[in-house]
Amino acid sequence: MRRPWRGPGGPRLPRTRKGRRRLVQAVVAGCVLALLPSTWLFVSTADRLVTTAAAPRTDVAVVFGAGLSGGEPSPYLAHRLDAAARLYRDGTVKVVLVTGDNSREDYDEPDAMRAYLTRHGVPDRRIVSDYAGFDTWDSCVRARKIFGVHRAVLISQGFHIRRAVALCEAAGITSYGVGVDAEHDVTWYYGGAREVLAAGKAALDAVLEPDPRFLGPKETGVASALAGAR
């Protein structure tokens, strides 16, 4: 019996044509399976992405956290907040739900997001904070179950917005996604590459529907803010 061929310092590879063909087929099958979640994201959200100018009128905009720098929103997060402020000023949305991480005493995304929005023309009473938006799925589930959001415009960067829309739809929110512009720097390329892996987790979240890390009691912040806006 022939021994599998092994390159210098490399893995053992089959020497027969049939063995090499099977290896190629296995690699191709693995690549297809790995890309299925990303394909699902693109197909399922194809008609749900809009520009800021074309966003439908709805009660709530949801802005996902994207990190802080020196206690202030990172440039990526600032772009998201700028889009939310514009939607509010244009009368497209009435309330902005900011969702992010506040798991440490020295790190508070929602309060930094609120402060930024108030400096850019959004009244404090029209901003609602979710302090337990530890990841996209948690933010979507909490928006629906805790804050009672049924329809919303979601705001994030282009590389993330499809996943946000798909997960919020899976959580029961009719969603429209605004993918804001971003400089194609190292962070942008990292975010795009990360989404390929994150798509797999998103597919599992949509199917298994796990509880968020922290659910907690229902909150009336969105309903109260909307009542005051009418």
Secondary structure, DSSP 4 states (H G I P E B T S, - for coil): -PPPEE-TTS-EE--SHHHHHHHHHHHHHHHHHHHHHHHHHHHHTTTSEE-TTTPPP-SEEEEE---EETTEE-HHHHHHHHHHHHHHHTTS-SEEEEE-B--BTTB-HHHHHHHHHHHTT--GGGEEEETB--SHHHHHHHHHHTT---EEEEEEEHHHHHHHHHHHHHTT-EEEEEEE----SHHHHHHHHHHHHHHHHHHHHHHH-PPPS---S---HHHHHHHHH-
